[in-house]
Amino acid sequence: MESDSIDCMASSDVMDDDDEIHRHTHHHHQLPSLSKTHSNCTVSSAVHPSTTSVHELLECPVCTNSMYPPIHQCHNGHTLCSTCKTRVHNRCPTCRQELGDIRCLALEKVAESLELPCKFTSLGCPEIFPYYSKLKHEALCNFRPYNCPYAGSECAIVGDISFLVAHLRDDHKVDMHTGCTFNHRYVKSNPQEVENATWMLTVFHCFGQYFCLHFEAFQLGMAPVYMAFLRFMGDEIEARNYSYSLEVGGNGRKLIWEGTPRSIRDSHRKVRDSHDGLIIQRNMALFFSGGDRKELKLRVTGRIWKEQQNPEGGACIPNLCS
């Protein structure tokens, strides 16, 4: 979406400044090429030497993922996973013989006896699981890498928080600010033109953590709305330690939103579609803008604070950054 001008003013200065962890696929908004290795985010199988050869036997030759029942084989004994069996049109990728419906029951029995570490061991996960439980755990592992939180393109980059912060700054050219208060202004000459697109993403650094502030317009039913919300660059449990407020107003009126930032584990679209943030109807936004309703001029302010437990009464008290 094209806007006439976007100003971002923060209360502090701008900061100065391998298994499957690097995934960079082609998408509509092509980014500059990145290094093949993420120094802060490397994943290895890290299996015990005695199970390494067996683990290799359980690797599908087509997709290279671990095979789970049913494990199929051809008449010559070559194996592959059930997902890839349909992709190769029932032909063995090794010898090109017809696969048929032969199950490799022996390999399935071997798989049942294995216990393997989580593939995110190198990122800090200490867990070891039976072979068939491992996949389920890895889908929800707290040590798994994060998806890029940028919402303006279908970015496939994943990594740890420090890598993603650098990625947002260097590749998406996102504004970086320090401090826990913010002051944004959005000006648009024709507010009737509202599309499903992100307008602004800014990253704030405070309390030793990173937060993503989204500000955008989209269609809610038949009516266009404007929405601002905050996401925490970390897991959901950590996000609950923080709160934030957003305020927009004009002409002697104002709207205030207070809530807990959502983790970037929740996608941008999931947060937006749940309406978990400050939502401004277009008529209200134009009222805040004043004038002849032909120009949108919104100023969104807010702050982030950390909830602390009161040692005397047990209640949470806010810890505001200076």
N, C-alpha and C positions, 0 to 999 in steps of 0.2 A: 504494500500500500504506500502511495506517495503522500507525504505530508509537506505542508509549506515550511514548517520549522518545528524542530524539537529541541528544547533546551533541557539540560540536566544539571541541576545545581545541588551540590552536596555540602554538608556542614563542615567537612574536612577536605584536605587536599587529595588529589588522585594518588594512588599508590605508586611508588617508584619502581619503583622497581629498578614359549611364547606361545603358550598354546593359543587361546582364543581371545586374549585380552586386546590385541590390536585388530580391530575390524574397521576398515575404511572402504566402504562401497561407493559406487557412483550414485549420485543423487542430483536433484534438480539444481541445487546451488552448489557448484563445485568449489571445494576449498583448496588452498595450497597443499602440496604434498607434505606428508609428515614422515618422520623417521619410522622405520619398521619396528623399532624397539622402544617401548615405554620404560624408561629406566626406573620409574617408581611403581611400575605395575607389570610384573612378569609372573606368569603362571606356569607351573610345571606339574607333571603328573606326580613326581616325587614318591614313587612307589618303592617298597622294599625290594632289594635286588632279587630275592627269591620269588617274587611275584611279577617281576618285570616281563619275563618272557611270556607268562600266561596272559598278562594284561595285553601284550601285543597281539596274541592270538585272538583276543576278544575285540580287536579294533577292526571296524568295517573297512574293507579296502576301497570303498567308493567315497563315503563321507568322512572316514577316519574317526567317527565317534564310536564310543563303546557300544557293543551290541547287546540288546536285551531281548528276551523271548518274544516272539519266536525267532530263533536264529536259523536261517536257511542255508542249504548247501546244494551244490550240483553233484552229478554222478562221480566226479573226480575229487570230491571232498573240499572244494573251495567254498568258503562261507561268506555271507553278507547279511546285513540287517534287513528286517521286513520292510522298512521304509524304502530302502534303495532297490529292493526286489522289483517293485513296480516301476521305478525310474529307469531300470535297465531293460524293461520290456521282457522280463522273464528269461534273460540271457546272462550267463555267468560272465562277469567282467574280466575274469582271468583267462578262461579257456574258450569262451563264447559258446559253450554247450547250453542246451536248454536246462533251466533250473528245475522245473516241475514243482512238486510240493514236498520236498524232502526236508525234514527238520534235523538239525544237528543236536540230538539230545545229549550226547556226551559233553559237548562244549557248554550246553546250558547247565548241566550238572556241575561242571567245573566252576562256572560263574557263581553258582549258589554257595560254594564253599569259600569264596574269597572275601576278605575284608580289605578295603582300600582307603587311603586318606582322601579327603576332599581335594579337588583339583585346585582349590584356592589356598592350599597349604602355604605357599610362598608369600601369600598376602596376610597370613596370620591365623588361618583357621586350623585348630588343633584336632578336629574331629576325624574319626575313623569309622567307616560304616560297612555293613554287609553290602556286597556288590549291588544288589537290587534296590537298596535304600539310598545309595550314593547320589543317584540322579535327582531324586526328589529333594534331597537336602541341598544340592548345589543350586537348584532353581531359587531357593530362598535364603541361601547362606548370607550371613551378615557381612562376610568378607568379600563377597563377589563385587566386581567392579561396577561403577555407576555409568549410566548412559549420559551422553552429553545433554545438558538441560536447555540448550538453545532451541527455541521454538520456531525460528524463522525458516528452517529448512529441515529436510529429513536427514539429519546428521547421524551417521552410524558409529561415530567414535565412542569408545568406552575407555575407562581408566579410573585411577583413584582420584581423590579430590584435588590434590596438588597438581596433577597432570591436567585435569579438566579446567582448573582455573587458568593455567597457562594457555590451554587450547582456546578457551573463550576469549582471552585477551589478544592472542596473536593471530588466530585464524578467523574468528568471528568479529574481531575488533569491538568487543563489548567494553563499555566504560567500566572502570574499576574505581571504587571509592572506599575510603576508610571512614569510620564513624558509624554511629547507630541512628542518626537522623537523616532525613532526606527531604528534598524539595524539588519536585518536578513540574515543569510547565509544558503543556501541549497546545499548539496553535494550528488550526486547520481552517482554510478559507471557505471550504464547502463541506459542512458537516453532514449533508445529505448523502454523500458518497462514503458508505461504510461497507467494507469487505471483510471476509474472514482472513485476517492477517495480523501478525504481531507488529506492534508499533515500537515497543521499547523493551529492552532487557538491560538491567544494570546490576552489577555484582557489588555487594557491600561486605567489607571485612570489619567485624567487631567481635569482641569477646573471644578472639582467637578462632572464629568460625567464619564461613562464607555464606551469604544469603543472596538469592536471585529475586530481584523485584521485576515483575511483569506488569506491563501496562498496554492494553490493546483494545481493539474494537471487534465485535462480531455480531452476527444475527442471532437473536434469541426469539425463536418463533418468527414472526413477521416484523419484529421491531429491532432496530439496531441498538446495542448497548455498549457502554464503555466499562472496562473492568480492570482493577488493579489487585494483585495478590503477591504474596511472598512465599518463596520456597527455600527450604534449608538444605544446604549441600552436605548431607549426611543422612543417617538412618532415622526412622520415625521416632524411636525411643529418645534419641538425642534431641530431636526437634521439639519434643514436648517440654524441654527445659526453657524454651524461649516463647515470648509473646511479641506481638507487634500491633501497631495501630496505624490506620490510614484516615486521612481527612481531606475532603474536597468541599468547596463552598464558594459563595459569592452573593452579592445583593442581600447581605444580612442573613443568609441561610447557610447551613452546612450539613454534610453527611459524615458520620464517623463510623469506622469499622474497627473492631478489635478481635483478634483471634490468635491461633497458634499456627506458625508456618508449617506447611506441608513438606514432607521430605521429597527430594528429587527422585526417590524410588517411585513415587507416583508421577506419572507422565504429566506433561503440561496440559494435554487435552483432558485428562481425567480430572485434574483440579479445576480447570475452566468449566467443564461440563457439570461439575457438582456445585457450581456457583459459590465456591468457598473463597470469597473475597469481597472487596468493595465493588458493587455494581451500580452504575449510574445510567438511568434511562436517558435517551437522547433529549427529550423535552426538558428534563431537569438539568442536563448538562448545558443546554442552550440558555436556560434561565440563569445558571451560575455565570455564564459567559457575558450576560448583559447585552447591551447594544441592540442591533436590529435583527438578531438571531440568524445572521448570515455568516458569522464567524464563530468557530469554537475556540474558546480560550479557557482551558482547565489548568488549575494548579493543584497537584496532589502532594500533600506533605505527610510525614509519618515518622515513626521511631520504632526501634527494636529494643527490648529489654530482656534480661535473664531473670527467671523466677528462682528465688532462693528460699530454702526452708527456714522458717523462724525457729531458732532453737528453744525458745521459751513457750510459745503458744502452738507451735506446729503448723501454723498457717504459712502460705507462700507470700513472700514480700518481694517487690520488684527491685532489681539491681540495675540502675540506669548508668550507662556509660557517660563519661563527662565529655 
